Amino acid sequence: MRARVALAASVAFAAFAALGVSVATRVGRADTPVPVASVSAAVSAAPPAPTPPTDPGSSTPDAPPHLLVTPPNYTLVDAGWDRPIRVLPAATPGPRVLVYLHGYCGDVNAPGAFVPAATAHGTLIVLLGDQPCKDKPGRFKWSQDIHGLDERIKRAVRLVNRALKLELDPKDITLFGYSQGALRAESLARYYSKHYPRVILGGPPRRPKPEHFTGVHVIAVFGGEKEDTHDMLGGAQDMIAAGERARFFLLPGVDHGDFGGEIEGNRSLQEVLDFVSPATPETNAEH
């Protein structure tokens, strides 16, 4: 029996050697391409490699593979009765603030794909949805309470200013909503446009309506190359036709919920933020 096991191991090592792949590389470097080839029955009979643990709720078996990003090193600000506010201070202190609203039961760490781009724009404030996702512990979604959400954002800016000794302007907000968060961003723009001069809609699940952005100074809409962007592009074109300052951006090579990793994510979001950043209430008074 031992002789058979030793023989099988020898055949396995010989097979890997024939493929030009060392055993250390095969096991320890998941990012190293491995040639696809037929090996001996001894190799195929070896026990399968353990499956790495997954983040509950971050994906499903049918979901597209997303590039992992480093979770942001958030500063947590106590919000009393509300959930802690996640903050990434701006690279250069100033009044500009970027508020991020995640998607339906989305990952609050998704901004890890564009931290430098965000903090170059201003201080990033990330809120959690107001309703827990029962089937995804630790994830949240957004209710229809738009007035309550506007109040939470204003309160968050006040608390961050107080806790971090900043002077963020609550009327100089870039509102960035993704997926379901994009729907809520559109509603906030519709009813409280004076609070949100710049709006970014990432992967909106329905066609944005130009009449909801009449008080907004600039709107950016973006989607992934691998998702259906027909209504996203159409909504941006509708806004342009209505006289709004708007633009559609296509993120290359990604599906819904993915920013393309940290390199491409920062490159893409920097382009989006560069489009909306120059638009301020003072420079767009004629709009």
N, C-alpha and C positions, 0 to 999 in steps of 0.2 A: 504493500500500500504506500509506504514512504517513498519507495522508488518511483511509483507512478506520479506522486505529487511533485517530487523533485524534477521528473521528466517534464511534467506540464509546466512548471515554473521556468525551466530552461527554454522550452519552446516559446513561452510568452515573451521572455526577455529577448530571445532571438528574433521574434517577430517585430517587436518594437525597434530593435537595432536595424533590422532590414528596412524599416520605414524611415530611418534617420531621425528618430525621436527618442531622446533619452527618457528614462523612467522619471527622473527628477523633474524634467520639463513637462511631461505629460500630467503629472499629479500637481505640481506646485505652481504652474503658470497657466491659469485659466484663460489668459488673454493671448496665448500663443497658438497660432493656427496649427491644427493637427491634420495631416493628410488622411483622406478617407480611402481605406483599402481593406481588402479581405485578409483576415489573419486566420491563424489556425484555430481549430476547435478548442484548444486549450485556453486561448485568449478569450474567446466568446463565452467560455464556461466560467470565467472568473467572476466573482461577485460584483454587481454594479456599484459604481461610486455613489456615496450617500448624497441625497438631494439636499441642497442648502435650504435652510429655513426661509420662509417667505414672510413678508410683512403683511399681517392680516388686513385685508381690505385694499391693499395697494394694487392688486391685479387679480385677474381671474384666469383660469386655464385658456380661455378664448381671447384674452386681452393681448394686444401687441407688446413685444418686449420693449421696455423703456430703459434708457441708459441711467445707471445709478448716479446720484449726485451726493456731494457731501452735505449733510444737514447744516443749515446756517447756525452760526454761533450767536443765537438770539440773546438779547438782554430781555429778561422778563420783568414786566412792570405790573405790580399788584393793582387789580381793578376792583377790589372789594367784592361786591356781590357778583360781579361779572368774572368771566374766565381771564386768566392773566393775558396781558397784551405782549405780543412778541415784537421786538424792536431791533433794527439794525441801524445804528447811527450813521449819518452821512459821512463820507470821506472828508468833506469840508463843511464845517458847521454853517447852517444857514436856515432860512425860513421854509424852504421847499420840503414838502412831505409827499410820500407815495404810499397810498393805502391799498393793500392787496386783499382781495376777496377770493377765497379758494372755490373750487368746484364742488359739486354734489358729493358729499362724503369724501372730499378730496384730501390730498396730502398737504398739511400745513408747511412741510419742509420743501415743497416744490420750488420756492424762490431760491433754493440752493443752486439752481442752474444759472442764476443771473445776479449773484450778489454784487460783484464789482460794478456791473452796469446800473443796478438799482441805487447803490450807495453813492455813485458818482452823480446821480440825479438828485438825491435828497435823502432824508431819513425815511426808512421803510418801516411801516407799521402793518402788522399782520393780525387780523382778527379771526376768531373761530366762529363758525356758524352758530345760530342760536338754538338749533335742535339736534340732539344726538342721533347718530345712526345706530339703530338697535342691532343690526346684523354686522356692524363694523365698529367694535369698541374703540374709543379714542378718536373716532371720526365724527364730523358734524356736517349739517346741511343748513340751508337758509330758509326761514319762513317767509311769508308774504308781508311781514311787518316792516314796510319801507321807512315809515316815520321812526320806528324804534331803532332801525339800523343807522339812520342818519344821526340820531341822538347818540348812539354808541360810538360812532366815528368822532363826533365832536368831543365827547367825553374822553375818548382815548387820546386825542391830541392834547387836551388839557392835562391829563394825568402824566403823559410822557414828558411834556414840558416841565411839569413840577418835579417829577422823579429824576430826570436827567439834566435838569437845569438848561433846557433848550428854549428856543423862541420860534417854534414852528407856527406858521400862519394857518389857522383853521379855514381860511378862505382861499388858500393857495395850494389846493390838493390836486395831485394827479391820482385819479381813481382808476385802479387796475382790477378788473373782474375777469375771472377765468371760468368758462363753461357756465354752470349755474350762477357763479359769481358775476359773470358778464350780464346775465339777465337782471340781477339786482343792481348792478352798476347802471344799466340803462334806465331802470325805474328811478334810481336816485337822481340821475341826470334830468329825467323828465320833471320831477317834482321839486328838486333842490339844486337847480343848475348853478345858482350863485355860489354854492359851496364847492363846486367841482368844475373848474374851468378847463381841465384836461381829462379826457376819458380814454381808457384803453380797454377794448373788448377782445379777450382772447378766447377763441373757439366758441363763440356764442351759438347755442343750439337752435336759434331761430333768427330769421332775418331782422336786423335792427331797423327801426323805423325812424326816418329823418326827423319827423315832427317831435320826437322825444328828446332831441338834442339842440333845439333852437336857441337855448341860452348857453350852450357850451362853446368854447372857443376853438377847440381842436379835438378830433376824434381819430384814434387809430384802431383798426380792426385787423386781427391776424388769425391765421389758421395753419394747420400742418399740411404739407404736401400730400400726405397719404390719407387725409380725411376729406369728407365732402365739404368743400368750401364755396359751393355755388351761392348759398344765401349770404354767406359772410361777404364775399366779393360784391354780390348784388346790393347788399345793404350799404356798403361803402360807396358804391357808384350812385345809389339813390341819394345819399347825403351830399355828394359832390354836385349832383344835378340840382339839388335844392339850395345850393349856395353855401353849404357848410365846408369848413376846412377839414377834409377827411382823406384817409389813405388806407389801402389794404396792403398787408404784408404777408408773404408766404414763407413759412419756416421750412427749409429744405429737408426732405428725407424723414419727416416725423409724422406720427399719427396723433390723434386726439389725446391730450393729457401728457404730452411729451414735449420738452423744449430742446431736445437734441444733445443733452449733456452740457457740461459746464463751459466748454470752449464755444460750441455753436450756440448754446443758449445765451451766453453773454454777447456774442457777436450779433445775434438776431435782435435781442431785446435792447441792445445799445442803439441799434438803428431805429427801433420803434420809439424809444425814449428821446432820441435826438430829434425826431420829428415833432413830438409833442412838447418838449421842454421849452423851446423859444416862445411858445404861445402863452402869454400872460395877460391878465385883464388889462394892464396898461398898454401893451403893444397891440391889443386887438379891440380897442374901444370902439372902433368903427364897425366891428363885426355885427 
